Amino acid sequence: MGLFSIIVNTFGCSRSSSTPTPTPNRIEVTARLNHKLLPLDRGKRYEDPLNDELKKSGFGETDGGGTMLEKSKEVEFIDVEMFLTQTDKSIPFVIERLESYGAPKGSKLIIREGDKKREIPFGKVEGFGVYLDGVNLPDEVYKTCDVNLVMKEFDTLLKGHGSIQSYWQGQTETALYIYGDDAELMKNLIAEYMTTYPLCKGARVVTLAPKP
């Protein structure tokens, strides 16, 4: 969808990971985040600050991360891998820090101890996606309307409650991912604008967190 190619530079798209130094008496933990972020944004929001705070507190370190894609190449969820010590303290610490970074509802911590695995749900932020139609609107709409104006107006209307944090560009539609304090409230805040701006006609609005 060429119309939306200009937004590619708004968000990051790559991320590298490092291998931690082996340490005894630590466990492998995965934070599976219900957050549709691109790899570089995942690193900036979660991996890098968490790694710094884990090392500072002596609780361990992160070990990179991953992005799970659906068949459409849309992000399904993201992972942050880590090794933790002092789990009675480090696990609550990790959850608290990830929630402070903006972890959405529907996220979970996967803890592996030998052959055993347990999961702890967490997350406070709610979110939804606005899927803009990229093929079925009149050509004049795509020529005269600007997705960047939509993004700017959404963020203005959502001020104090949420913001656009990422996007996905598919073959027939482009999604703008919005996260904040209350998904239904945020939908209402942009509803009137969506009925008046031609590029938003026929857009799908899908709740992402909490999952329906």
C-alpha positions as CSV (number, residue, x, y, z in Angstrom):
1,M,0.0,0.0,0.0
2,G,2.2,2.8,-1.3
3,L,0.0,5.5,0.3
4,F,1.3,4.6,3.7
5,S,5.0,4.1,2.9
6,I,5.8,7.4,4.4
7,I,5.1,6.2,7.9
8,V,7.8,3.5,7.8
9,N,10.5,5.9,9.2
10,T,8.3,6.8,12.2
11,F,9.1,3.5,13.9
12,G,12.1,1.3,14.1
13,C,12.5,-2.0,12.4
14,S,15.6,-4.0,13.6
15,R,17.2,-5.2,16.8
16,S,20.3,-7.1,17.7
17,S,20.9,-9.1,20.9
18,S,23.9,-10.1,22.9
19,T,24.8,-13.3,24.7
20,P,25.1,-13.0,28.5
21,T,27.9,-14.3,30.6
22,P,27.1,-17.7,32.1
23,T,26.0,-17.5,35.7
24,P,25.1,-20.3,38.1
25,N,21.9,-20.6,40.0
26,R,19.7,-18.6,37.6
27,I,16.6,-19.5,35.7
28,E,15.4,-18.8,32.2
29,V,12.4,-16.4,31.9
30,T,10.5,-15.1,28.9
31,A,8.3,-12.0,29.0
32,R,5.7,-12.5,26.4
33,L,4.2,-9.1,25.7
34,N,0.8,-8.5,24.1
35,H,2.3,-5.5,22.3
36,K,2.5,-5.1,18.6
37,L,5.8,-3.3,18.4
38,L,8.5,-3.4,15.7
39,P,11.9,-4.9,16.8
40,L,13.8,-1.7,17.4
41,D,10.9,-0.2,19.4
42,R,10.8,-3.4,21.4
43,G,14.4,-3.0,22.3
44,K,14.1,0.7,23.2
45,R,10.9,0.3,25.3
46,Y,11.6,-3.1,27.0
47,E,14.9,-4.9,26.5
48,D,17.4,-2.1,27.0
49,P,16.0,-0.4,30.1
50,L,15.2,-3.7,31.7
51,N,18.7,-5.0,31.1
52,D,20.1,-1.9,32.7
53,E,17.9,-2.2,35.8
54,L,18.4,-6.0,36.2
55,K,22.2,-5.5,36.2
56,K,22.0,-2.6,38.5
57,S,19.9,-4.5,41.0
58,G,22.0,-7.7,40.7
59,F,18.9,-9.7,39.5
60,G,20.3,-10.9,36.2
61,E,20.2,-9.7,32.6
62,T,18.2,-9.8,29.4
63,D,19.2,-12.1,26.5
64,G,17.7,-10.4,23.5
65,G,14.1,-10.8,22.2
66,G,11.9,-12.0,19.4
67,T,8.9,-11.0,17.4
68,M,6.2,-13.5,16.5
69,L,4.4,-12.8,13.2
70,E,1.1,-14.0,11.9
71,K,0.8,-15.4,8.3
72,S,-0.1,-11.9,7.1
73,K,3.3,-10.7,8.6
74,E,1.5,-8.7,11.2
75,V,3.1,-8.8,14.7
76,E,1.2,-11.2,17.0
77,F,3.3,-10.7,20.1
78,I,6.9,-9.9,21.2
79,D,9.2,-11.7,23.6
80,V,12.0,-10.5,25.9
81,E,14.3,-13.3,27.1
82,M,16.2,-13.0,30.3
83,F,18.1,-14.9,33.0
84,L,17.2,-14.2,36.6
85,T,18.6,-14.9,40.1
86,Q,16.9,-14.3,43.5
87,T,13.6,-15.1,41.9
88,D,11.5,-14.3,45.0
89,K,12.6,-10.7,44.4
90,S,13.5,-10.5,40.7
91,I,10.2,-11.9,39.3
92,P,8.0,-9.2,41.0
93,F,10.7,-6.7,40.1
94,V,10.5,-7.6,36.4
95,I,6.7,-7.5,36.3
96,E,6.7,-4.1,38.0
97,R,9.3,-2.7,35.6
98,L,7.6,-4.0,32.5
99,E,4.3,-2.6,33.6
100,S,6.0,0.8,34.2
101,Y,7.3,0.6,30.6
102,G,3.7,0.2,29.3
103,A,3.1,-3.6,29.1
104,P,-0.5,-4.2,27.9
105,K,-3.0,-6.5,29.5
106,G,-2.7,-10.1,28.1
107,S,1.0,-10.2,28.7
108,K,2.6,-13.1,30.7
109,L,5.9,-14.1,32.3
110,I,6.9,-17.6,31.4
111,I,9.2,-19.1,34.0
112,R,11.2,-22.3,33.3
113,E,12.8,-24.2,36.2
114,G,14.2,-27.5,35.0
115,D,11.3,-29.5,33.5
116,K,8.7,-27.3,35.1
117,K,7.1,-24.2,33.5
118,R,4.7,-21.7,35.0
119,E,3.1,-18.5,33.8
120,I,2.2,-15.3,35.5
121,P,-0.2,-12.9,33.8
122,F,0.5,-9.2,34.0
123,G,0.0,-5.9,32.2
124,K,-2.1,-2.8,32.8
125,V,-2.3,-0.9,29.5
126,E,-5.2,-1.4,27.1
127,G,-5.0,-1.1,23.3
128,F,-6.7,-1.4,20.0
129,G,-5.9,-1.2,16.3
130,V,-7.4,0.9,13.6
131,Y,-7.1,-0.9,10.2
132,L,-7.4,1.6,7.4
133,D,-8.7,0.3,4.1
134,G,-6.0,0.6,1.4
135,V,-7.8,-0.7,-1.7
136,N,-11.5,-0.1,-1.6
137,L,-11.9,3.6,-1.3
138,P,-12.1,6.0,-4.3
139,D,-8.8,6.9,-5.9
140,E,-9.4,10.5,-5.1
141,V,-9.3,9.7,-1.3
142,Y,-5.8,8.2,-1.6
143,K,-4.6,11.1,-3.7
144,T,-5.9,13.9,-1.4
145,C,-5.8,12.3,2.1
146,D,-2.8,11.9,4.3
147,V,-2.3,9.1,6.8
148,N,0.2,11.3,8.7
149,L,-2.7,13.8,9.3
150,V,-4.7,10.9,10.7
151,M,-1.9,9.9,13.0
152,K,-1.4,13.5,14.2
153,E,-5.2,14.0,14.8
154,F,-5.5,10.7,16.7
155,D,-2.6,11.6,19.0
156,T,-4.2,15.0,19.6
157,L,-7.6,13.6,20.4
158,L,-6.0,10.9,22.6
159,K,-3.8,13.2,24.6
160,G,-3.7,12.3,28.3
161,H,-5.2,8.8,27.6
162,G,-3.0,7.1,25.0
163,S,-1.1,7.4,21.7
164,I,-0.2,5.5,18.5
165,Q,2.8,3.3,19.4
166,S,3.3,1.3,16.2
167,Y,1.9,0.3,12.9
168,W,1.6,-2.5,10.4
169,Q,1.4,-2.2,6.6
170,G,-0.3,-5.1,4.9
171,Q,-1.3,-5.7,1.3
172,T,-4.8,-4.3,1.6
173,E,-4.8,-2.3,4.8
174,T,-2.6,-0.5,7.3
175,A,-3.0,-0.7,11.0
176,L,-2.3,2.0,13.6
177,Y,-1.8,0.5,17.0
178,I,-3.1,2.6,19.9
179,Y,-2.3,1.9,23.6
180,G,-3.4,3.8,26.7
181,D,-5.5,3.7,29.8
182,D,-8.9,2.6,28.5
183,A,-9.5,1.1,25.1
184,E,-13.3,1.9,24.9
185,L,-12.7,5.4,26.1
186,M,-10.0,5.9,23.5
187,K,-12.2,4.5,20.7
188,N,-14.9,7.0,21.6
189,L,-12.4,9.9,21.6
190,I,-11.5,9.3,17.9
191,A,-14.9,8.0,16.7
192,E,-16.3,11.4,15.5
193,Y,-13.1,12.2,13.5
194,M,-13.2,8.8,11.9
195,T,-16.7,9.4,10.6
196,T,-15.6,12.7,9.0
197,Y,-12.2,12.0,7.5
198,P,-12.5,10.1,4.1
199,L,-9.4,7.9,4.7
200,C,-11.0,6.4,7.8
201,K,-14.1,5.3,6.0
202,G,-14.7,1.5,6.3
203,A,-11.8,1.2,8.8
204,R,-11.8,-1.8,11.2
205,V,-11.4,-1.1,14.9
206,V,-10.1,-4.2,16.7
207,T,-9.5,-4.5,20.5
208,L,-6.0,-5.8,21.2
209,A,-5.7,-5.5,24.9
210,P,-7.5,-6.9,26.8
211,K,-7.9,-9.6,24.2
212,P,-11.6,-10.1,23.2
